Amino acid sequence: MGVVYRALDPKIGREIALKTILTGVTPQSENYAELHRRLEREARAAGALNHPNIVTVYDVGEWEGAFFIAMEFVDGTPLDRIVKGGDPLPLEKINDLIKQIARALDYAHAKGVVHRDIKPANLILDGHGQIKVADFGVARLQSGSITQEGGRVGSPSYMSPEQIQAEEIDGRTDFFSLGVVFYQLLTGRKPFRGKNIAAITHAICNKEPIAPIKYNTQIPRRINQIVLRLLAKEREERYQNGAELCNDLDALDQIDLSSVTLDYGAPPPREDTMRDRTPTPAPRNDIHTLFRNITSDVRGFSVGDPTGPRGRVVRPRRQQEASKLSTGWIIALGAAAVGVAGLAYLLLG
């Protein structure tokens, strides 16, 4: 959607992150004024968030037709780099980070702001071990009638089912995305995968993820349950707020998590390796399709005896197959087909 610059605010000598927003709208466009108002409105909403785990928005503006947001510069590492690096964080640290994010989301949701794009790239771990949630309000700037007419906003692998289906969303969509992040930090893998966006979104809406504990049996069952609850298809079955999630995460402090070793290079369970190879099952035939198939099979046989007018020999349509079947079997199959066809006709009638 644009470029992020490391910049300097000359008035106060402060380093900032300057994020440009490319909209494709020029000052001559009809909806330019509305976009300008909306940008300011969303920036004000994000700027009103004052939380230690949320990147602060300082200013919003425009320069030569390009909009920008000036934000707090965080000197740290996005979580996506940690996952890609293949060196997992200690489980106790992961537990602490998820709690920090949950508190940040709880605070923002109470202010009426939904992030909509929680993913590792938007979660920055600073040098003090504190997580910062970036881009609050930016995802919403991409949604709606101005920038993406009827489009969906978010990163496909981290979107909730209701977000994919373009339903009205609330804060619980952020908790689903947080569940994907939690899963990825534990296993090094995403819970919903596919060869393309269509396959990924289908999996999110229709398939249950493989339990994290199946990748690593050292993962406590309680953490396994928390992750799967976050990833529930129905939002009513997820955690309803951050406080509820933090209560369950706090209970894990009584467990010695330091003894758990996470390994992103561990071999996946068999069901994971077979998942992408399994063909999509064919749709179940309804009674009309069944009847058509039966009548087609019946027409595949002819009655007649080339050696005598009164003989009745059931012969396959293809002559070369006749020698492979005995006459008795053919008659039995034909009778069965006719009987099923008759039953189907009665049911349809």
C-alpha positions as a LaTeX table, in Angstrom:
\begin{tabular}{lrrr}
\hline
Residue & $x$ (\AA) & $y$ (\AA) & $z$ (\AA) \\
\hline
Met1 & 0.00 & 0.00 & 0.00 \\
Gly2 & 3.04 & 2.27 & 0.18 \\
Val3 & 6.51 & 2.68 & 1.62 \\
Val4 & 7.68 & 3.10 & 5.21 \\
Tyr5 & 10.58 & 5.51 & 5.75 \\
Arg6 & 12.82 & 6.00 & 8.73 \\
Ala7 & 12.65 & 9.76 & 9.11 \\
Leu8 & 13.44 & 12.68 & 11.38 \\
Asp9 & 10.98 & 15.22 & 12.72 \\
Pro10 & 13.01 & 18.43 & 12.31 \\
Lys11 & 10.96 & 20.42 & 14.81 \\
Ile12 & 11.83 & 18.30 & 17.83 \\
Gly13 & 14.66 & 16.14 & 16.49 \\
Arg14 & 12.74 & 12.89 & 16.97 \\
Glu15 & 13.12 & 9.77 & 14.85 \\
Ile16 & 9.83 & 8.58 & 13.41 \\
Ala17 & 8.45 & 5.99 & 11.00 \\
Leu18 & 6.76 & 7.71 & 8.06 \\
Lys19 & 4.26 & 5.49 & 6.28 \\
Thr20 & 2.97 & 6.58 & 2.89 \\
Ile21 & $-0.46$ & 5.48 & 1.72 \\
Leu22 & $-0.93$ & 5.04 & $-2.01$ \\
Thr23 & $-4.60$ & 5.42 & $-2.88$ \\
Gly24 & $-4.58$ & 6.10 & $-6.61$ \\
Val25 & $-6.73$ & 9.16 & $-5.89$ \\
Thr26 & $-5.59$ & 12.55 & $-7.21$ \\
Pro27 & $-6.66$ & 16.02 & $-6.00$ \\
Gln28 & $-8.86$ & 16.19 & $-9.10$ \\
Ser29 & $-10.78$ & 13.02 & $-8.19$ \\
Glu30 & $-14.39$ & 13.32 & $-7.07$ \\
Asn31 & $-13.83$ & 11.43 & $-3.81$ \\
Tyr32 & $-10.57$ & 13.18 & $-2.92$ \\
Ala33 & $-12.15$ & 15.37 & $-0.24$ \\
Glu34 & $-13.91$ & 12.40 & 1.33 \\
Leu35 & $-10.68$ & 10.42 & 1.38 \\
His36 & $-8.92$ & 13.29 & 3.09 \\
Arg37 & $-11.61$ & 13.48 & 5.79 \\
Arg38 & $-11.58$ & 9.75 & 6.28 \\
Leu39 & $-7.82$ & 9.59 & 6.55 \\
Glu40 & $-7.87$ & 12.21 & 9.27 \\
Arg41 & $-10.72$ & 10.48 & 11.08 \\
Glu42 & $-8.98$ & 7.12 & 11.13 \\
Ala43 & $-5.66$ & 8.67 & 12.11 \\
Arg44 & $-7.33$ & 10.47 & 15.00 \\
Ala45 & $-8.86$ & 7.19 & 16.18 \\
Ala46 & $-5.47$ & 5.46 & 16.05 \\
Gly47 & $-3.75$ & 8.50 & 17.56 \\
Ala48 & $-6.10$ & 8.37 & 20.53 \\
Leu49 & $-4.65$ & 4.98 & 21.50 \\
Asn50 & $-2.13$ & 5.48 & 24.27 \\
His51 & $-0.83$ & 2.08 & 25.36 \\
Pro52 & 2.70 & 0.80 & 26.03 \\
Asn53 & 2.19 & $-2.07$ & 23.57 \\
Ile54 & 0.77 & 0.02 & 20.72 \\
Val55 & 2.86 & 2.08 & 18.29 \\
Thr56 & 1.89 & 5.73 & 18.81 \\
Val57 & 0.55 & 7.77 & 15.89 \\
Tyr58 & 1.93 & 11.33 & 15.94 \\
Asp59 & 0.53 & 12.99 & 12.87 \\
Val60 & $-1.22$ & 12.55 & 9.55 \\
Gly61 & $-0.76$ & 14.66 & 6.49 \\
Glu62 & $-0.47$ & 15.04 & 2.75 \\
Trp63 & 2.39 & 15.96 & 0.45 \\
Glu64 & 2.10 & 16.37 & $-3.31$ \\
Gly65 & $-1.06$ & 14.27 & $-3.40$ \\
Ala66 & 0.38 & 11.44 & $-1.26$ \\
Phe67 & $-0.99$ & 10.79 & 2.21 \\
Phe68 & 1.23 & 9.77 & 5.08 \\
Ile69 & 1.10 & 8.83 & 8.75 \\
Ala70 & 3.93 & 9.75 & 11.12 \\
Met71 & 4.36 & 7.10 & 13.80 \\
Glu72 & 6.61 & 6.13 & 16.66 \\
Phe73 & 9.83 & 4.54 & 15.42 \\
Val74 & 10.46 & 1.23 & 17.18 \\
Asp75 & 14.02 & $-0.09$ & 17.11 \\
Gly76 & 13.31 & $-3.82$ & 17.16 \\
Thr77 & 12.62 & $-7.00$ & 15.23 \\
Pro78 & 9.26 & $-7.92$ & 13.66 \\
Leu79 & 8.12 & $-11.40$ & 14.68 \\
Asp80 & 8.00 & $-12.57$ & 11.07 \\
Arg81 & 11.80 & $-12.33$ & 10.91 \\
Ile82 & 12.09 & $-14.45$ & 14.03 \\
Val83 & 9.85 & $-17.14$ & 12.56 \\
Lys84 & 11.66 & $-17.08$ & 9.21 \\
Gly85 & 15.00 & $-17.27$ & 11.02 \\
Gly86 & 14.01 & $-20.68$ & 12.36 \\
Asp87 & 15.19 & $-19.98$ & 15.91 \\
Pro88 & 12.12 & $-20.18$ & 18.19 \\
Leu89 & 11.68 & $-17.93$ & 21.18 \\
Pro90 & 11.47 & $-19.65$ & 24.59 \\
Leu91 & 7.92 & $-20.78$ & 25.32 \\
Glu92 & 7.71 & $-18.65$ & 28.45 \\
Lys93 & 8.65 & $-15.60$ & 26.34 \\
Ile94 & 6.01 & $-16.46$ & 23.75 \\
Asn95 & 3.43 & $-16.74$ & 26.51 \\
Asp96 & 4.43 & $-13.29$ & 27.79 \\
Leu97 & 4.29 & $-11.72$ & 24.32 \\
Ile98 & 0.82 & $-13.10$ & 23.61 \\
Lys99 & $-0.37$ & $-11.60$ & 26.89 \\
Gln100 & 1.07 & $-8.21$ & 25.95 \\
Ile101 & $-0.69$ & $-8.31$ & 22.57 \\
Ala102 & $-3.96$ & $-9.42$ & 24.20 \\
Arg103 & $-3.85$ & $-6.44$ & 26.57 \\
Ala104 & $-3.17$ & $-4.07$ & 23.69 \\
Leu105 & $-6.09$ & $-5.47$ & 21.69 \\
Asp106 & $-8.38$ & $-5.31$ & 24.71 \\
Tyr107 & $-7.51$ & $-1.64$ & 25.18 \\
Ala108 & $-8.01$ & $-0.77$ & 21.50 \\
His109 & $-11.30$ & $-2.64$ & 21.23 \\
Ala110 & $-12.60$ & $-0.79$ & 24.27 \\
Lys111 & $-11.85$ & 2.42 & 22.32 \\
Gly112 & $-13.79$ & 1.09 & 19.33 \\
Val113 & $-10.73$ & 0.40 & 17.17 \\
Val114 & $-10.29$ & $-3.01$ & 15.49 \\
His115 & $-6.87$ & $-3.68$ & 13.99 \\
Arg116 & $-7.99$ & $-6.05$ & 11.15 \\
Asp117 & $-4.48$ & $-7.09$ & 10.17 \\
Ile118 & $-2.74$ & $-8.72$ & 13.13 \\
Lys119 & 0.25 & $-10.66$ & 11.76 \\
Pro120 & 3.91 & $-11.21$ & 12.73 \\
Ala121 & 5.10 & $-8.37$ & 10.47 \\
Asn122 & 2.98 & $-5.91$ & 12.48 \\
Leu123 & 4.29 & $-7.12$ & 15.85 \\
Ile124 & 7.68 & $-5.65$ & 16.73 \\
Leu125 & 9.80 & $-6.98$ & 19.58 \\
Asp126 & 12.04 & $-4.21$ & 20.92 \\
Gly127 & 15.35 & $-4.55$ & 22.70 \\
His128 & 13.65 & $-4.49$ & 26.12 \\
Gly129 & 11.52 & $-7.55$ & 25.45 \\
Gln130 & 8.39 & $-5.48$ & 24.90 \\
Ile131 & 6.07 & $-6.08$ & 21.98 \\
Lys132 & 4.65 & $-3.21$ & 19.97 \\
Val133 & 1.56 & $-3.58$ & 17.80 \\
Ala134 & 1.98 & $-1.46$ & 14.68 \\
Asp135 & $-0.43$ & $-0.16$ & 12.04 \\
Phe136 & $-3.52$ & 0.32 & 14.19 \\
Gly137 & $-6.03$ & 2.09 & 11.99 \\
Val138 & $-3.99$ & 1.64 & 8.80 \\
Ala139 & $-5.79$ & $-1.56$ & 7.79 \\
Arg140 & $-9.13$ & 0.19 & 8.11 \\
Leu141 & $-7.90$ & 2.93 & 5.81 \\
Gln142 & $-7.70$ & 0.34 & 3.05 \\
Ser143 & $-11.26$ & $-0.90$ & 3.52 \\
Gly144 & $-14.58$ & 0.46 & 2.38 \\
Ser145 & $-15.66$ & 2.36 & $-0.67$ \\
Ile146 & $-12.66$ & 4.63 & $-1.14$ \\
Thr147 & $-9.67$ & 2.37 & $-1.60$ \\
Gln148 & $-11.06$ & $-1.10$ & $-2.16$ \\
Glu149 & $-14.61$ & $-1.20$ & $-3.38$ \\
Gly150 & $-16.23$ & $-4.29$ & $-1.86$ \\
Gly151 & $-12.79$ & $-5.76$ & $-1.13$ \\
Arg152 & $-11.47$ & $-7.66$ & 1.84 \\
Val153 & $-8.70$ & $-6.20$ & 3.95 \\
Gly154 & $-5.98$ & $-8.18$ & 5.64 \\
Ser155 & $-3.34$ & $-10.80$ & 4.98 \\
Pro156 & $-5.10$ & $-13.99$ & 3.77 \\
Ser157 & $-3.30$ & $-16.46$ & 6.07 \\
Tyr158 & $-4.27$ & $-14.43$ & 9.17 \\
Met159 & $-7.83$ & $-13.46$ & 8.27 \\
Ser160 & $-10.81$ & $-14.76$ & 10.22 \\
Pro161 & $-13.65$ & $-16.65$ & 8.51 \\
Glu162 & $-16.01$ & $-13.70$ & 8.91 \\
Gln163 & $-13.40$ & $-11.37$ & 7.44 \\
Ile164 & $-12.97$ & $-13.63$ & 4.40 \\
Gln165 & $-16.73$ & $-13.78$ & 3.91 \\
Ala166 & $-16.92$ & $-9.96$ & 4.04 \\
Glu167 & $-19.18$ & $-10.00$ & 7.09 \\
Glu168 & $-19.33$ & $-7.25$ & 9.66 \\
Ile169 & $-16.44$ & $-7.76$ & 12.05 \\
Asp170 & $-15.59$ & $-6.86$ & 15.63 \\
Gly171 & $-12.65$ & $-7.30$ & 17.95 \\
Arg172 & $-12.92$ & $-11.07$ & 17.91 \\
Thr173 & $-11.50$ & $-11.14$ & 14.40 \\
Asp174 & $-8.23$ & $-9.83$ & 15.88 \\
Phe175 & $-8.16$ & $-12.72$ & 18.36 \\
Phe176 & $-8.49$ & $-15.23$ & 15.53 \\
Ser177 & $-5.50$ & $-13.60$ & 13.83 \\
Leu178 & $-3.64$ & $-13.66$ & 17.14 \\
Gly179 & $-4.34$ & $-17.41$ & 17.29 \\
Val180 & $-2.62$ & $-17.83$ & 13.92 \\
Val181 & 0.39 & $-15.89$ & 15.22 \\
Phe182 & 0.48 & $-17.98$ & 18.44 \\
Tyr183 & 0.32 & $-21.20$ & 16.39 \\
Gln184 & 3.14 & $-20.01$ & 14.14 \\
Leu185 & 5.38 & $-19.06$ & 17.08 \\
Leu186 & 4.87 & $-22.53$ & 18.55 \\
Thr187 & 5.34 & $-24.64$ & 15.42 \\
Gly188 & 7.03 & $-22.46$ & 12.81 \\
Arg189 & 4.07 & $-23.19$ & 10.52 \\
Lys190 & 0.78 & $-21.54$ & 9.68 \\
Pro191 & $-2.35$ & $-23.47$ & 10.69 \\
Phe192 & $-4.08$ & $-22.93$ & 7.34 \\
Arg193 & $-2.07$ & $-23.41$ & 4.18 \\
Gly194 & $-2.66$ & $-23.89$ & 0.48 \\
Lys195 & $-1.10$ & $-23.51$ & $-2.93$ \\
Asn196 & $-2.97$ & $-20.28$ & $-3.60$ \\
Ile197 & $-5.16$ & $-17.70$ & $-1.88$ \\
Ala198 & $-8.37$ & $-19.57$ & $-2.76$ \\
Ala199 & $-7.06$ & $-22.75$ & $-1.12$ \\
Ile200 & $-5.92$ & $-20.85$ & 1.99 \\
Thr201 & $-9.22$ & $-19.05$ & 2.47 \\
His202 & $-11.14$ & $-22.29$ & 1.89 \\
Ala203 & $-9.08$ & $-23.98$ & 4.59 \\
Ile204 & $-9.70$ & $-21.12$ & 7.04 \\
Cys205 & $-13.46$ & $-21.34$ & 6.54 \\
Asn206 & $-13.87$ & $-25.11$ & 6.30 \\
Lys207 & $-10.93$ & $-27.07$ & 7.75 \\
Glu208 & $-9.84$ & $-27.63$ & 11.31 \\
Pro209 & $-6.15$ & $-26.95$ & 11.97 \\
Ile210 & $-3.82$ & $-29.73$ & 13.08 \\
Ala211 & $-3.35$ & $-29.33$ & 16.84 \\
Pro212 & 0.01 & $-27.74$ & 17.74 \\
Ile213 & 0.69 & $-30.56$ & 20.19 \\
Lys214 & 0.85 & $-32.99$ & 17.26 \\
Tyr215 & 3.91 & $-31.14$ & 15.97 \\
Asn216 & 5.53 & $-31.13$ & 19.39 \\
Thr217 & 4.29 & $-33.33$ & 22.23 \\
Gln218 & 6.16 & $-31.14$ & 24.73 \\
Ile219 & 3.66 & $-28.31$ & 24.22 \\
Pro220 & 1.40 & $-28.24$ & 27.31 \\
Arg221 & $-2.15$ & $-29.34$ & 26.66 \\
Arg222 & $-3.46$ & $-26.11$ & 28.16 \\
Ile223 & $-1.58$ & $-24.03$ & 25.57 \\
Asn224 & $-2.86$ & $-26.36$ & 22.87 \\
Gln225 & $-6.43$ & $-25.73$ & 24.04 \\
Ile226 & $-5.93$ & $-21.95$ & 24.16 \\
Val227 & $-4.63$ & $-21.82$ & 20.58 \\
Leu228 & $-7.45$ & $-23.97$ & 19.21 \\
Arg229 & $-10.02$ & $-21.83$ & 21.00 \\
Leu230 & $-8.55$ & $-18.70$ & 19.42 \\
Leu231 & $-8.87$ & $-20.40$ & 16.02 \\
Ala232 & $-12.53$ & $-21.38$ & 16.44 \\
Lys233 & $-14.56$ & $-20.84$ & 13.25 \\
Glu234 & $-17.48$ & $-19.30$ & 15.13 \\
Arg235 & $-16.55$ & $-16.07$ & 16.88 \\
Glu236 & $-18.84$ & $-16.90$ & 19.81 \\
Glu237 & $-16.57$ & $-19.86$ & 20.61 \\
Arg238 & $-13.39$ & $-17.77$ & 20.74 \\
Tyr239 & $-12.10$ & $-15.60$ & 23.56 \\
Gln240 & $-14.42$ & $-12.64$ & 23.73 \\
Asn241 & $-11.86$ & $-10.19$ & 25.08 \\
Gly242 & $-8.22$ & $-9.90$ & 26.01 \\
Ala243 & $-8.82$ & $-10.10$ & 29.75 \\
Glu244 & $-10.38$ & $-13.54$ & 29.36 \\
Leu245 & $-7.41$ & $-14.72$ & 27.32 \\
Cys246 & $-4.90$ & $-13.28$ & 29.79 \\
Asn247 & $-6.55$ & $-15.12$ & 32.67 \\
Asp248 & $-5.88$ & $-18.45$ & 30.94 \\
Leu249 & $-2.35$ & $-17.42$ & 29.99 \\
Asp250 & $-1.62$ & $-16.31$ & 33.57 \\
Ala251 & $-2.51$ & $-19.79$ & 34.77 \\
Leu252 & 0.39 & $-21.13$ & 32.71 \\
Asp253 & 2.83 & $-19.30$ & 34.99 \\
Gln254 & 2.40 & $-22.18$ & 37.40 \\
Ile255 & 3.87 & $-24.57$ & 34.81 \\
Asp256 & 7.60 & $-24.87$ & 34.17 \\
Leu257 & 7.60 & $-23.71$ & 30.56 \\
Ser258 & 11.39 & $-23.43$ & 30.49 \\
Ser259 & 11.66 & $-27.21$ & 30.12 \\
Val260 & 9.76 & $-27.14$ & 26.80 \\
Thr261 & 11.93 & $-27.14$ & 23.69 \\
Leu262 & 10.41 & $-25.75$ & 20.50 \\
Asp263 & 11.86 & $-26.90$ & 17.20 \\
Tyr264 & 10.70 & $-25.46$ & 13.88 \\
Gly265 & 12.72 & $-28.08$ & 12.03 \\
Ala266 & 11.00 & $-31.07$ & 13.61 \\
Pro267 & 9.31 & $-33.43$ & 11.11 \\
Pro268 & 5.60 & $-32.70$ & 10.75 \\
Pro269 & 2.96 & $-35.31$ & 11.63 \\
Arg270 & 1.84 & $-37.60$ & 8.83 \\
Glu271 & $-1.56$ & $-35.93$ & 8.53 \\
Asp272 & 0.22 & $-32.64$ & 7.78 \\
Thr273 & 2.37 & $-34.11$ & 5.01 \\
Met274 & $-0.68$ & $-35.78$ & 3.45 \\
Arg275 & $-2.98$ & $-32.78$ & 3.73 \\
Asp276 & $-2.04$ & $-31.04$ & 0.48 \\
Arg277 & $-1.97$ & $-34.32$ & $-1.44$ \\
Thr278 & $-5.47$ & $-35.36$ & $-0.48$ \\
Pro279 & $-7.83$ & $-34.65$ & $-3.41$ \\
Thr280 & $-11.00$ & $-32.74$ & $-2.77$ \\
Pro281 & $-13.83$ & $-35.27$ & $-2.39$ \\
Ala282 & $-16.42$ & $-35.28$ & $-5.15$ \\
Pro283 & $-19.81$ & $-33.81$ & $-4.21$ \\
Arg284 & $-22.31$ & $-36.33$ & $-2.94$ \\
Asn285 & $-24.86$ & $-37.35$ & $-5.58$ \\
Asp286 & $-28.44$ & $-36.36$ & $-4.98$ \\
Ile287 & $-31.35$ & $-38.63$ & $-5.94$ \\
His288 & $-31.77$ & $-37.01$ & $-9.37$ \\
Thr289 & $-28.15$ & $-37.61$ & $-10.28$ \\
Leu290 & $-28.41$ & $-41.16$ & $-8.98$ \\
Phe291 & $-31.46$ & $-41.83$ & $-11.15$ \\
Arg292 & $-29.74$ & $-40.46$ & $-14.26$ \\
Asn293 & $-26.71$ & $-42.67$ & $-13.60$ \\
Ile294 & $-28.89$ & $-45.73$ & $-13.16$ \\
Thr295 & $-30.86$ & $-45.17$ & $-16.37$ \\
Ser296 & $-27.62$ & $-44.61$ & $-18.23$ \\
Asp297 & $-26.31$ & $-47.93$ & $-16.96$ \\
Val298 & $-29.50$ & $-49.69$ & $-18.02$ \\
Arg299 & $-29.24$ & $-48.26$ & $-21.54$ \\
Gly300 & $-25.72$ & $-49.62$ & $-21.68$ \\
Phe301 & $-27.13$ & $-53.12$ & $-22.21$ \\
Ser302 & $-29.14$ & $-54.52$ & $-25.12$ \\
Val303 & $-31.48$ & $-57.49$ & $-25.11$ \\
Gly304 & $-31.47$ & $-59.94$ & $-28.00$ \\
Asp305 & $-30.02$ & $-63.24$ & $-29.18$ \\
Pro306 & $-28.23$ & $-63.32$ & $-32.50$ \\
Thr307 & $-28.75$ & $-67.08$ & $-32.65$ \\
Gly308 & $-32.51$ & $-67.23$ & $-32.06$ \\
Pro309 & $-35.48$ & $-64.83$ & $-31.79$ \\
Arg310 & $-36.59$ & $-66.08$ & $-28.37$ \\
Gly311 & $-33.25$ & $-66.00$ & $-26.60$ \\
Arg312 & $-32.60$ & $-63.24$ & $-24.07$ \\
Val313 & $-28.92$ & $-62.48$ & $-23.60$ \\
Val314 & $-27.80$ & $-59.34$ & $-21.80$ \\
Arg315 & $-24.83$ & $-57.95$ & $-23.72$ \\
Pro316 & $-22.57$ & $-55.01$ & $-22.75$ \\
Arg317 & $-22.51$ & $-52.03$ & $-25.07$ \\
Arg318 & $-18.86$ & $-52.64$ & $-25.87$ \\
Gln319 & $-18.42$ & $-56.03$ & $-27.46$ \\
Gln320 & $-14.86$ & $-56.49$ & $-26.19$ \\
Glu321 & $-16.10$ & $-56.46$ & $-22.58$ \\
Ala322 & $-18.69$ & $-59.18$ & $-23.11$ \\
Ser323 & $-16.18$ & $-61.99$ & $-22.87$ \\
Lys324 & $-15.06$ & $-60.80$ & $-19.45$ \\
Leu325 & $-18.45$ & $-61.18$ & $-17.78$ \\
Ser326 & $-20.49$ & $-64.31$ & $-17.34$ \\
Thr327 & $-24.09$ & $-64.27$ & $-18.47$ \\
Gly328 & $-25.37$ & $-64.90$ & $-14.96$ \\
Trp329 & $-23.55$ & $-61.95$ & $-13.51$ \\
Ile330 & $-24.74$ & $-59.65$ & $-16.27$ \\
Ile331 & $-28.37$ & $-60.64$ & $-15.73$ \\
Ala332 & $-28.02$ & $-60.10$ & $-12.00$ \\
Leu333 & $-26.48$ & $-56.68$ & $-12.46$ \\
Gly334 & $-29.09$ & $-55.66$ & $-14.98$ \\
Ala335 & $-31.92$ & $-56.76$ & $-12.71$ \\
Ala336 & $-30.41$ & $-54.89$ & $-9.78$ \\
Ala337 & $-30.02$ & $-51.74$ & $-11.85$ \\
Val338 & $-33.60$ & $-51.89$ & $-13.08$ \\
Gly339 & $-34.84$ & $-52.46$ & $-9.53$ \\
Val340 & $-32.95$ & $-49.49$ & $-8.14$ \\
Ala341 & $-34.15$ & $-47.38$ & $-11.08$ \\
Gly342 & $-37.71$ & $-48.32$ & $-10.32$ \\
Leu343 & $-37.28$ & $-47.47$ & $-6.65$ \\
Ala344 & $-35.76$ & $-44.10$ & $-7.55$ \\
Tyr345 & $-38.64$ & $-43.42$ & $-9.96$ \\
Leu346 & $-41.16$ & $-44.14$ & $-7.20$ \\
Leu347 & $-39.31$ & $-41.85$ & $-4.79$ \\
Leu348 & $-39.14$ & $-39.06$ & $-7.33$ \\
Gly349 & $-42.70$ & $-39.53$ & $-8.38$ \\
\hline
\end{tabular}
